[in-house]
Amino acid sequence: MIRVMVVDDDALVRLGLTDLLDGDEAIEVVAQAADGLHAIEQATAHRIDIALVDIRMPRMDGIIATKRLRALPHPPKVISLTTFDLDEYVYNALAAGADGFLLKDTDPAEILRAVHLVAAGSALLHPAAARRLIDCYHRTNRPRATQARTRIDPLTPREKDVLALLAEGDTNADIANALGMRESTVKSHVSRILTTLRVTNRVQAALLARDAGLAP
């Protein structure tokens, strides 16, 4: 069972998402919060696997909340929610540790799919909106690109192949199929990549890969 928390200052949005998620037999909504501070309290009181967190909220916004949630002893994975696909705050949320983001008008089936994907350890980088956002706020910074290449250099050629596909949003199964590897081997490579790059999740690794020019 995937235990989910819905965090949004709009009560109707919370209700709609909760109804949608509770309709999936593999998902249980165990908490709701109207702002970041309440989200931290709820995440401390409940075991939560996935937190759907709105970006713009009173008292504590989604970016700070994401940092605080990811710093907990048993941190939930975070999917950021936004109304606009090029919201300038979404990149900051990804950099803060979110495993991806969804637009609030995303098709309900895709929202459920996203929760399952992130719960299984995948990132949510496939939407074109995500790539536009990352390109806009990340790839044009030359000093950052140089730093990213330096951090990626210690990876083996095979690990760089894995990272390039990871940056495209591929799952471990997709990468295994593309590179002719066992899925367990891909999982080991991903674990070492995250450790070597000193990042906490696949999204942050993908951001570095794009900065370094390893992925289009």
Backbone as CSV, one residue per row, in Angstrom:
resi,resn,N_x,N_y,N_z,CA_x,CA_y,CA_z,C_x,C_y,C_z
1,MET,0.847,-1.198,0.000,0.000,0.000,0.000,0.882,1.248,0.000
2,ILE,0.609,2.182,-0.917,1.340,3.444,-0.990,0.610,4.476,-0.140
3,ARG,1.284,4.970,0.890,0.675,5.925,1.819,1.001,7.350,1.345
4,VAL,-0.066,8.133,1.104,0.088,9.441,0.460,-0.431,10.568,1.354
5,MET,0.235,11.727,1.266,-0.254,12.955,1.892,-0.498,13.983,0.791
6,VAL,-1.640,14.677,0.854,-1.981,15.723,-0.104,-1.821,17.075,0.582
7,VAL,-0.998,17.946,-0.004,-0.712,19.252,0.601,-1.075,20.359,-0.387
8,ASP,-2.122,21.105,-0.070,-2.575,22.199,-0.944,-3.452,23.133,-0.122
9,ASP,-3.311,24.437,-0.348,-4.113,25.381,0.428,-5.541,25.505,-0.093
10,ASP,-5.833,24.924,-1.247,-7.185,24.940,-1.807,-7.918,23.671,-1.365
11,ALA,-8.954,23.843,-0.540,-9.672,22.692,0.004,-10.298,21.838,-1.085
12,LEU,-10.769,22.460,-2.161,-11.380,21.700,-3.245,-10.349,20.841,-3.980
13,VAL,-9.149,21.378,-4.152,-8.081,20.607,-4.786,-7.716,19.408,-3.913
14,ARG,-7.594,19.652,-2.608,-7.283,18.551,-1.688,-8.350,17.461,-1.764
15,LEU,-9.612,17.892,-1.763,-10.712,16.931,-1.811,-10.702,16.139,-3.111
16,GLY,-10.492,16.853,-4.225,-10.472,16.177,-5.521,-9.351,15.164,-5.638
17,LEU,-8.149,15.547,-5.203,-7.015,14.635,-5.265,-7.210,13.449,-4.327
18,THR,-7.739,13.716,-3.153,-7.966,12.639,-2.182,-8.965,11.619,-2.725
19,ASP,-10.056,12.107,-3.313,-11.047,11.203,-3.898,-10.432,10.362,-5.017
20,LEU,-9.621,11.011,-5.857,-8.974,10.303,-6.958,-8.039,9.216,-6.438
21,LEU,-7.172,9.593,-5.505,-6.170,8.654,-4.999,-6.807,7.510,-4.225
22,ASP,-7.819,7.811,-3.439,-8.477,6.768,-2.661,-9.216,5.764,-3.550
23,GLY,-9.442,6.128,-4.800,-10.093,5.212,-5.725,-9.166,4.139,-6.259
24,ASP,-7.871,4.277,-5.976,-6.878,3.284,-6.381,-6.646,2.329,-5.210
25,GLU,-6.844,1.041,-5.429,-6.745,0.064,-4.340,-5.349,-0.030,-3.738
26,ALA,-4.336,0.437,-4.477,-2.959,0.346,-3.987,-2.504,1.611,-3.276
27,ILE,-3.397,2.615,-3.181,-3.043,3.904,-2.578,-3.976,4.217,-1.422
28,GLU,-3.401,4.755,-0.346,-4.190,5.205,0.797,-3.760,6.626,1.172
29,VAL,-4.698,7.557,1.169,-4.398,8.923,1.613,-4.491,8.940,3.139
30,VAL,-3.349,9.106,3.791,-3.303,9.024,5.251,-3.255,10.398,5.910
31,ALA,-3.037,11.471,5.117,-2.962,12.807,5.709,-3.227,13.868,4.658
32,GLN,-3.720,15.012,5.130,-3.896,16.189,4.295,-3.333,17.391,5.044
33,ALA,-2.882,18.403,4.301,-2.363,19.611,4.942,-2.664,20.811,4.050
34,ALA,-2.894,21.961,4.690,-3.242,23.176,3.959,-2.044,24.088,3.712
35,ASP,-0.900,23.769,4.296,0.311,24.557,4.067,1.526,23.735,4.485
36,GLY,2.718,24.290,4.242,3.937,23.549,4.514,4.145,23.187,5.969
37,LEU,3.827,24.114,6.868,4.018,23.839,8.293,3.151,22.662,8.747
38,HIS,1.905,22.670,8.305,1.003,21.570,8.650,1.490,20.267,8.031
39,ALA,2.083,20.351,6.841,2.603,19.158,6.177,3.726,18.510,6.988
40,ILE,4.606,19.336,7.546,5.702,18.807,8.360,5.141,18.115,9.599
41,GLU,4.146,18.730,10.211,3.521,18.115,11.390,2.901,16.768,11.039
42,GLN,2.198,16.716,9.914,1.537,15.481,9.502,2.554,14.392,9.141
43,ALA,3.628,14.797,8.480,4.650,13.831,8.084,5.402,13.289,9.292
44,THR,5.433,14.056,10.357,6.072,13.601,11.598,5.160,12.631,12.343
45,ALA,3.852,12.856,12.214,2.880,12.032,12.938,2.508,10.750,12.196
46,HIS,2.686,10.737,10.875,2.290,9.589,10.071,3.463,9.089,9.232
47,ARG,3.435,7.798,8.912,4.408,7.280,7.945,3.854,7.551,6.553
48,ILE,4.586,8.343,5.777,4.118,8.753,4.453,5.150,8.358,3.400
49,ASP,4.682,7.739,2.323,5.573,7.332,1.234,5.713,8.425,0.183
50,ILE,4.589,9.034,-0.165,4.573,10.065,-1.208,3.804,11.279,-0.708
51,ALA,4.380,12.473,-0.891,3.673,13.715,-0.571,3.456,14.497,-1.859
52,LEU,2.196,14.799,-2.171,1.875,15.676,-3.286,1.808,17.090,-2.713
53,VAL,2.736,17.953,-3.112,2.903,19.251,-2.445,2.732,20.416,-3.417
54,ASP,1.774,21.273,-3.130,1.564,22.483,-3.922,2.773,23.400,-3.764
55,ILE,3.094,24.139,-4.818,4.240,25.056,-4.768,3.902,26.324,-3.980
56,ARG,2.787,26.955,-4.318,2.452,28.254,-3.725,1.428,28.074,-2.606
57,MET,1.871,28.283,-1.369,1.003,28.149,-0.194,1.373,29.199,0.845
58,PRO,0.447,29.556,1.713,0.751,30.518,2.786,1.601,29.862,3.878
59,ARG,2.143,30.707,4.751,2.948,30.295,5.917,4.260,29.630,5.511
60,MET,4.218,28.503,4.822,5.433,27.864,4.328,5.138,27.316,2.941
61,ASP,5.886,27.796,1.922,5.585,27.358,0.556,6.111,25.945,0.297
62,GLY,5.814,25.444,-0.900,6.166,24.069,-1.229,7.645,23.805,-1.343
63,ILE,8.430,24.825,-1.649,9.877,24.636,-1.786,10.514,24.381,-0.424
64,ILE,10.211,25.247,0.529,10.753,25.057,1.882,10.198,23.773,2.486
65,ALA,8.919,23.508,2.243,8.307,22.287,2.770,9.000,21.051,2.218
66,THR,9.340,21.089,0.940,10.032,19.947,0.332,11.380,19.707,1.001
67,LYS,12.133,20.776,1.221,13.425,20.642,1.902,13.246,20.042,3.292
68,ARG,12.242,20.533,4.015,11.999,20.048,5.377,11.529,18.588,5.371
69,LEU,10.666,18.244,4.429,10.174,16.869,4.341,11.306,15.908,4.013
70,ARG,12.166,16.313,3.089,13.272,15.436,2.685,14.332,15.302,3.772
71,ALA,14.314,16.211,4.738,15.290,16.163,5.830,14.804,15.350,7.019
72,LEU,13.575,14.859,6.978,13.039,14.072,8.088,13.756,12.726,8.197
73,PRO,13.753,12.113,9.373,14.411,10.807,9.542,13.894,9.747,8.567
74,HIS,12.583,9.763,8.283,11.994,8.840,7.309,11.289,9.690,6.252
75,PRO,12.066,10.255,5.321,11.507,11.248,4.393,10.592,10.644,3.331
76,PRO,9.453,11.269,3.091,8.611,10.834,1.972,9.208,11.345,0.669
77,LYS,8.888,10.684,-0.426,9.223,11.228,-1.732,8.201,12.317,-2.031
78,VAL,8.623,13.314,-2.793,7.772,14.484,-3.021,7.502,14.678,-4.505
79,ILE,6.231,14.881,-4.829,5.835,15.308,-6.177,5.258,16.709,-6.029
80,SER,5.877,17.678,-6.697,5.407,19.061,-6.613,4.211,19.269,-7.528
81,LEU,3.263,20.073,-7.065,2.074,20.411,-7.845,2.125,21.878,-8.234
82,THR,1.774,22.181,-9.477,1.772,23.564,-9.914,0.657,23.795,-10.923
83,THR,0.223,25.037,-11.027,-0.822,25.389,-11.984,-0.233,25.656,-13.358
84,PHE,1.024,26.160,-13.393,1.640,26.551,-14.654,2.848,25.681,-14.938
85,ASP,2.968,25.224,-16.194,4.046,24.285,-16.508,5.425,24.933,-16.524
86,LEU,5.494,26.275,-16.566,6.790,26.933,-16.513,6.906,27.808,-15.270
87,ASP,6.224,27.417,-14.220,6.324,28.113,-12.940,7.791,28.185,-12.528
88,GLU,8.296,29.391,-12.285,9.715,29.548,-11.957,10.102,28.831,-10.670
89,TYR,9.114,28.527,-9.836,9.416,27.893,-8.566,9.616,26.382,-8.687
90,VAL,9.156,25.803,-9.783,9.224,24.342,-9.901,10.660,23.861,-9.932
91,TYR,11.535,24.570,-10.676,12.939,24.160,-10.694,13.510,24.143,-9.283
92,ASN,13.195,25.166,-8.498,13.700,25.228,-7.119,13.178,24.057,-6.293
93,ALA,11.949,23.651,-6.556,11.388,22.503,-5.835,12.127,21.224,-6.212
94,LEU,12.434,21.063,-7.497,13.193,19.889,-7.940,14.580,19.888,-7.298
95,ALA,15.222,21.059,-7.290,16.543,21.161,-6.689,16.500,20.908,-5.189
96,ALA,15.337,21.169,-4.573,15.191,20.962,-3.130,14.997,19.496,-2.771
97,GLY,14.779,18.660,-3.776,14.649,17.240,-3.500,13.390,16.576,-4.001
98,ALA,12.517,17.335,-4.683,11.301,16.727,-5.227,11.675,15.711,-6.307
99,ASP,10.896,14.653,-6.403,11.157,13.606,-7.395,10.441,13.876,-8.713
100,GLY,9.811,15.029,-8.827,9.146,15.391,-10.056,8.049,16.394,-9.798
101,PHE,7.296,16.730,-10.853,6.183,17.640,-10.642,5.055,17.316,-11.597
102,LEU,3.858,17.705,-11.190,2.649,17.507,-11.985,1.909,18.825,-12.118
103,LEU,1.289,19.021,-13.271,0.362,20.133,-13.404,-0.953,19.714,-12.762
104,LYS,-1.650,20.676,-12.174,-2.900,20.347,-11.494,-3.991,19.878,-12.457
105,ASP,-3.843,20.214,-13.747,-4.842,19.755,-14.710,-4.407,18.492,-15.439
106,THR,-3.389,17.800,-14.892,-2.954,16.529,-15.467,-4.104,15.525,-15.457
107,ASP,-4.169,14.708,-16.494,-5.198,13.678,-16.566,-5.157,12.802,-15.318
108,PRO,-6.313,12.497,-14.719,-6.337,11.700,-13.484,-5.547,10.391,-13.573
109,ALA,-5.636,9.715,-14.701,-4.905,8.449,-14.853,-3.398,8.676,-14.772
110,GLU,-2.939,9.824,-15.290,-1.506,10.132,-15.249,-1.058,10.477,-13.835
111,ILE,-1.941,11.096,-13.056,-1.605,11.392,-11.665,-1.403,10.090,-10.891
112,LEU,-2.304,9.149,-11.085,-2.164,7.854,-10.419,-0.900,7.143,-10.885
113,ARG,-0.636,7.198,-12.184,0.571,6.568,-12.728,1.826,7.201,-12.131
114,ALA,1.805,8.522,-11.975,2.957,9.230,-11.416,3.236,8.785,-9.982
115,VAL,2.187,8.645,-9.191,2.368,8.206,-7.807,2.982,6.817,-7.771
116,HIS,2.510,5.927,-8.621,3.067,4.570,-8.663,4.524,4.585,-9.137
117,LEU,4.826,5.401,-10.147,6.191,5.469,-10.666,7.168,5.968,-9.609
118,VAL,6.815,7.070,-8.957,7.714,7.646,-7.954,7.847,6.719,-6.758
119,ALA,6.767,6.064,-6.360,6.828,5.111,-5.249,7.765,3.956,-5.573
120,ALA,7.858,3.601,-6.869,8.715,2.491,-7.292,10.165,2.927,-7.497
121,GLY,10.438,4.231,-7.311,11.813,4.705,-7.407,12.158,5.420,-8.688
122,SER,11.184,5.630,-9.567,11.453,6.342,-10.813,11.265,7.846,-10.617
123,ALA,11.771,8.597,-11.589,11.594,10.044,-11.562,10.452,10.425,-12.491
124,LEU,10.002,11.652,-12.384,8.910,12.117,-13.221,9.444,13.207,-14.137
125,LEU,10.250,12.795,-15.137,10.879,13.770,-16.012,10.374,13.705,-17.446
126,HIS,9.454,12.788,-17.748,9.100,12.621,-19.147,8.291,13.764,-19.751
127,PRO,7.391,14.451,-19.008,6.583,15.479,-19.669,7.430,16.550,-20.345
128,ALA,6.982,16.972,-21.526,7.717,18.006,-22.259,7.838,19.276,-21.436
129,ALA,6.833,19.561,-20.613,6.882,20.763,-19.783,8.065,20.715,-18.837
130,ALA,8.347,19.544,-18.299,9.477,19.414,-17.379,10.777,19.710,-18.099
131,ARG,10.894,19.215,-19.321,12.140,19.433,-20.061,12.306,20.903,-20.423
132,ARG,11.199,21.575,-20.783,11.298,23.001,-21.083,11.740,23.781,-19.857
133,LEU,11.191,23.404,-18.713,11.531,24.091,-17.479,13.009,23.931,-17.157
134,ILE,13.486,22.687,-17.221,14.890,22.410,-16.910,15.802,23.124,-17.890
135,ASP,15.449,23.091,-19.179,16.262,23.786,-20.171,16.315,25.283,-19.878
136,CYS,15.168,25.846,-19.504,15.078,27.286,-19.269,15.900,27.728,-18.078
137,TYR,15.866,26.975,-16.998,16.491,27.420,-15.752,17.823,26.760,-15.443
138,HIS,18.238,25.791,-16.299,19.403,25.025,-15.891,20.539,24.993,-16.908
139,ARG,20.242,24.773,-18.176,21.310,24.476,-19.116,22.078,25.700,-19.581
140,THR,21.536,26.883,-19.418,22.169,28.082,-19.957,23.238,28.666,-19.039
141,ASN,23.445,28.088,-17.885,24.400,28.617,-16.920,25.759,27.931,-17.112
142,ARG,26.736,28.618,-17.706,28.012,27.992,-18.041,28.809,27.535,-16.820
143,PRO,28.942,28.378,-15.774,29.668,27.899,-14.586,29.039,26.639,-14.006
144,ARG,27.713,26.565,-14.004,27.034,25.396,-13.480,27.309,24.190,-14.362
145,ALA,27.385,24.403,-15.686,27.668,23.302,-16.608,29.068,22.755,-16.371
146,THR,30.024,23.643,-16.152,31.398,23.203,-15.885,31.469,22.400,-14.594
147,GLN,30.790,22.876,-13.574,30.761,22.167,-12.292,30.096,20.791,-12.448
148,ALA,29.042,20.746,-13.240,28.338,19.475,-13.448,29.251,18.463,-14.144
149,ARG,29.987,18.900,-15.164,30.896,17.985,-15.870,31.966,17.454,-14.932
150,THR,32.443,18.300,-14.021,33.459,17.866,-13.058,32.894,16.783,-12.137
151,ARG,31.658,16.946,-11.722,31.048,15.960,-10.818,30.758,14.644,-11.532
152,ILE,30.476,14.710,-12.832,30.138,13.506,-13.588,31.380,12.742,-14.050
153,ASP,32.513,13.414,-14.156,33.748,12.791,-14.658,34.118,11.469,-13.971
154,PRO,33.968,11.331,-12.640,34.368,10.079,-11.994,33.533,8.855,-12.399
155,LEU,32.396,9.059,-13.025,31.560,7.929,-13.427,32.232,7.124,-14.533
156,THR,31.993,5.835,-14.545,32.504,4.983,-15.619,31.691,5.247,-16.893
157,PRO,32.222,4.862,-18.060,31.450,5.046,-19.302,30.080,4.385,-19.236
158,ARG,29.985,3.201,-18.622,28.702,2.516,-18.521,27.738,3.287,-17.616
159,GLU,28.259,3.828,-16.534,27.419,4.615,-15.633,26.919,5.878,-16.325
160,LYS,27.739,6.448,-17.169,27.302,7.631,-17.923,26.197,7.268,-18.907
161,ASP,26.285,6.065,-19.497,25.214,5.598,-20.378,23.909,5.482,-19.600
162,VAL,24.007,4.909,-18.406,22.821,4.748,-17.555,22.269,6.117,-17.173
163,LEU,23.145,7.034,-16.800,22.726,8.373,-16.388,22.040,9.116,-17.524
164,ALA,22.547,8.974,-18.741,21.950,9.659,-19.885,20.506,9.203,-20.109
165,LEU,20.256,7.908,-19.955,18.895,7.397,-20.127,18.016,7.777,-18.939
166,LEU,18.611,7.765,-17.751,17.880,8.187,-16.551,17.402,9.626,-16.723
167,ALA,18.256,10.464,-17.318,17.918,11.874,-17.513,16.786,12.064,-18.511
168,GLU,16.521,11.035,-19.327,15.407,11.087,-20.260,14.109,10.617,-19.617
169,GLY,14.203,10.216,-18.334,13.017,9.765,-17.627,12.769,8.278,-17.720
170,ASP,13.747,7.511,-18.252,13.571,6.066,-18.381,13.560,5.386,-17.020
171,THR,12.755,4.350,-16.879,12.749,3.541,-15.669,13.924,2.583,-15.702
172,ASN,14.179,1.893,-14.580,15.247,0.901,-14.557,15.015,-0.180,-15.599
173,ALA,13.749,-0.580,-15.775,13.423,-1.614,-16.766,13.722,-1.110,-18.180
174,ASP,13.385,0.148,-18.455,13.664,0.735,-19.769,15.166,0.752,-20.048
175,ILE,15.937,1.166,-19.038,17.394,1.264,-19.191,17.986,-0.127,-19.416
176,ALA,17.519,-1.093,-18.651,18.013,-2.463,-18.796,17.762,-2.974,-20.208
177,ASN,16.591,-2.706,-20.743,16.244,-3.157,-22.091,17.101,-2.454,-23.145
178,ALA,17.317,-1.138,-22.965,18.086,-0.363,-23.945,19.560,-0.746,-23.964
179,LEU,20.102,-1.076,-22.798,21.545,-1.352,-22.695,21.878,-2.841,-22.612
180,GLY,20.842,-3.695,-22.668,21.085,-5.128,-22.608,21.648,-5.574,-21.272
181,MET,21.105,-5.044,-20.203,21.578,-5.359,-18.850,20.439,-5.941,-18.030
182,ARG,20.792,-6.563,-16.909,19.779,-6.993,-15.956,19.261,-5.761,-15.209
183,GLU,17.993,-5.801,-14.825,17.426,-4.673,-14.089,18.120,-4.496,-12.745
184,SER,18.524,-5.591,-12.113,19.230,-5.503,-10.831,20.580,-4.802,-11.002
185,THR,21.215,-5.020,-12.171,22.503,-4.365,-12.447,22.294,-2.868,-12.631
186,VAL,21.221,-2.503,-13.328,20.899,-1.085,-13.512,20.664,-0.428,-12.155
187,LYS,19.927,-1.121,-11.289,19.638,-0.575,-9.960,20.933,-0.306,-9.199
188,SER,21.898,-1.213,-9.316,23.201,-1.027,-8.648,23.935,0.174,-9.231
189,HIS,23.895,0.303,-10.567,24.539,1.448,-11.220,23.914,2.762,-10.747
190,VAL,22.582,2.803,-10.694,21.885,4.028,-10.279,22.271,4.391,-8.855
191,SER,22.342,3.398,-7.984,22.715,3.655,-6.594,24.109,4.270,-6.510
192,ARG,25.052,3.722,-7.274,26.418,4.256,-7.251,26.476,5.652,-7.879
193,ILE,25.682,5.873,-8.918,25.632,7.190,-9.557,25.171,8.251,-8.563
194,LEU,24.109,7.956,-7.836,23.594,8.915,-6.857,24.631,9.213,-5.782
195,THR,25.337,8.163,-5.341,26.369,8.338,-4.316,27.526,9.177,-4.847
196,THR,27.986,8.854,-6.054,29.124,9.563,-6.644,28.800,11.035,-6.904
197,LEU,27.584,11.293,-7.366,27.196,12.672,-7.679,26.762,13.462,-6.452
198,ARG,26.623,12.762,-5.312,26.203,13.389,-4.050,24.826,14.048,-4.194
199,VAL,23.885,13.280,-4.740,22.513,13.749,-4.874,21.590,12.752,-4.181
200,THR,20.366,13.189,-3.901,19.460,12.342,-3.124,18.460,11.568,-3.966
201,ASN,18.274,11.959,-5.235,17.312,11.227,-6.046,17.637,11.338,-7.535
202,ARG,16.842,10.647,-8.354,17.083,10.564,-9.785,16.882,11.907,-10.487
203,VAL,15.964,12.718,-9.985,15.723,14.014,-10.613,16.952,14.899,-10.516
204,GLN,17.555,14.958,-9.337,18.749,15.784,-9.169,19.904,15.252,-10.020
205,ALA,20.010,13.931,-10.162,21.033,13.348,-11.038,20.760,13.753,-12.487
206,ALA,19.494,13.751,-12.880,19.130,14.127,-14.244,19.446,15.606,-14.515
207,LEU,19.210,16.464,-13.528,19.543,17.886,-13.688,21.035,18.052,-13.956
208,LEU,21.856,17.320,-13.209,23.309,17.392,-13.421,23.677,16.895,-14.811
209,ALA,23.030,15.802,-15.237,23.318,15.245,-16.552,23.003,16.250,-17.658
210,ARG,21.894,16.943,-17.502,21.505,17.933,-18.514,22.444,19.133,-18.482
211,ASP,22.854,19.554,-17.295,23.824,20.651,-17.187,25.122,20.299,-17.907
212,ALA,25.542,19.054,-17.728,26.828,18.627,-18.281,26.754,18.336,-19.769
213,GLY,25.550,18.390,-20.338,25.403,18.109,-21.763,25.330,16.627,-22.067
214,LEU,25.117,15.809,-21.041,25.075,14.369,-21.229,23.739,13.928,-21.818
215,ALA,22.719,14.760,-21.639,21.391,14.455,-22.177,20.877,15.677,-22.912
216,PRO,20.081,15.473,-23.972,19.564,16.608,-24.755,18.524,17.412,-23.975
